Amino acid sequence: MWFAGGLLLAVLAGALAFVGLMQAASAPKAKSEAPKVQVLVAARDIALQTTIAAEDVTVREVPPEVVPEGALTDAKDVVGKIATTPIVRDEIILGQRLLKPDYVGPQVALVMDPKKVLVALPPADLLSQLDIVRAGDRVDLMCTLVPAKISATLDPLLVTTMLLQDVKVAAVIHERPADPSKGSAAGGPPRALLLTLDPQDALTVKYFRDNGAAVDLALRSPTAAEGPFNVVNVDGDYIMQRFKLRRGAVR
């Protein structure tokens, strides 16, 4: 009886093992996990107009189907650039939401010094009309006016002065072509020059222009030293002295 009972238990154990093996063989194989890709995400909240540092981003593995267009993978493409929108923690970093600090163009306000303002000038001078001035150029604003128009106590003769010096051109706005499909996004003659100025300088430029001052641009060399050139105002006395002209005899 003991022998028969042990034999029966052995047969049952074998049968159970066989059934288990059959079930395992017939069960569908588990799907292998899809490979993930590495992307850069924000390690912390990044505010608008923040220059991104290395500690602001980290690498994260995510499924490829959740990666949006423009996602960046190399920290070298992110560090040192400026965020054009707020970026929340764990959000994937997108290239189209970043600008270089030296960027010039339609979105220049996003990388501007918060202590400066953007002003637009008409391309009234010949240098601008010839489309020689480019975004990023450094220019001086030369101005000619009759001081007596500002105050009756001032000289009624013309005077030419350097209104502002070493000003950076933020952008040059051109007219769009009649048919954009046959040309670039912006083309044609210049419509306006955008300059970044101190607020007080911006007011000064407006005052001179509103009083009929003729403003011309002088283009600086890219290698010119920063700061103002040493110049003096040009008026009648300056011309007399420089060219050694004699005043007419009084009759």
HELIX and SHEET records of a PDB file:
HELIX    1   1 TRP A    2  SER A   26  1                                  25    
HELIX    2   2 ALA A   54  ASP A   56  5                                   3    
HELIX    3   3 PRO A   64  VAL A   66  5                                   3    
HELIX    4   4 ALA A   75  ASP A   77  5                                   3    
HELIX    5   5 GLY A   95  ARG A   97  5                                   3    
HELIX    6   6 VAL A  108  VAL A  111  5                                   4    
HELIX    7   7 LEU A  126  GLN A  129  1                                   4    
HELIX    8   8 PRO A  147  LYS A  149  5                                   3    
HELIX    9   9 PRO A  180  LYS A  182  5                                   3    
HELIX   10  10 PRO A  199  ASP A  210  1                                  12    
HELIX   11  11 GLY A  236  ARG A  242  1                                   7    
SHEET    1   A 2 VAL A  37  ALA A  42  0                                        
SHEET    2   A 2 VAL A  57  VAL A  62 -1                                        
SHEET    1   B 2 ILE A  82  ALA A  83  0                                        
SHEET    2   B 2 LEU A  98  LEU A  99 -1                                        
SHEET    1   C 5 VAL A 117  LEU A 121  0                                        
SHEET    2   C 5 PRO A 190  LEU A 197 -1                                        
SHEET    3   C 5 VAL A 159  HIS A 174 -1                                        
SHEET    4   C 5 ARG A 138  LEU A 145 -1                                        
SHEET    5   C 5 ALA A 214  LEU A 219 -1                                        
END                                                                             
